[in-house]
Amino acid sequence: MEANSAQPACPACGGPMTCTAMVLARREDDGKRVCRGVWQCADRHLWWKWSDRPGDELETCPYLHFGA
């Protein structure tokens, strides 16, 4: 689902994460519309990051309904 297919570890528990959704959003710093990959671990911790910035850290996803 995401350009960088490497499976990250959950920052909260260290477990493997799965990309569960893609969300189109407007980025504040440059005004571009870009997808965010939504990642979730087995313990249901939910994170996201910009799909065009694979080196960026995961951020806590504020929308819990994006989880599987």
N, C-alpha and C positions, 0 to 999 in steps of 0.2 A: 503494500500500500504506500510506502514511503520511499522516496528516492534513495535514502541511506537505509538499507535493509538490515543493518547490524542491530541485534536485539540488545537494548540497554538493560541495565540492572536497576531495580527500583531504589530510588534514593532513601526511602523510608525503611525498607526491610531487606534489601539486597536481592530479592527474588527476580526471576526473569520476567520481562514484560512483553505484552503483545499489543500491536497497534490495532485499536478497535474502531477507529473512525478518523475521518478527515473533515476538518471544519474550515470553510472559507471565511477569512477575517481580514479587516483592514489594520495594517500595522501602523502604529502611531508615529514611529520615528521616521518613516519615509513615505507614508501615505499609500503604499502598495497594497493590493488585495492578494493575499497569499494564503495557502492552506497551512493549517496547524495539524500535525499528527497527534492524535489522542492515544496515550499509552496507559495500559492497566496491568497490574500484577494479580496473582492469584488471591492475594489478601485484599483486593479491591481498592488499592491506592491508585489514584487517578492523576496523571501528569500530562502535559502537552509541550510541544515545541514547534518552532517554525520549520516547515518541511524543506525550505531552501537554505537553511542554516544548520546542517547536520552536526557541526561542532559545538553548537550552543547547548547549555545545560537545560535539563528538563525543568519546567515550571509547574507548580501546583495548578491543576485545572479547576477553575471556580464553578464549572457546570457539572454537577454530579450525575445528571441524567444522561451524559454522554457515555457513561460506563455500561459495560455489557451485563 
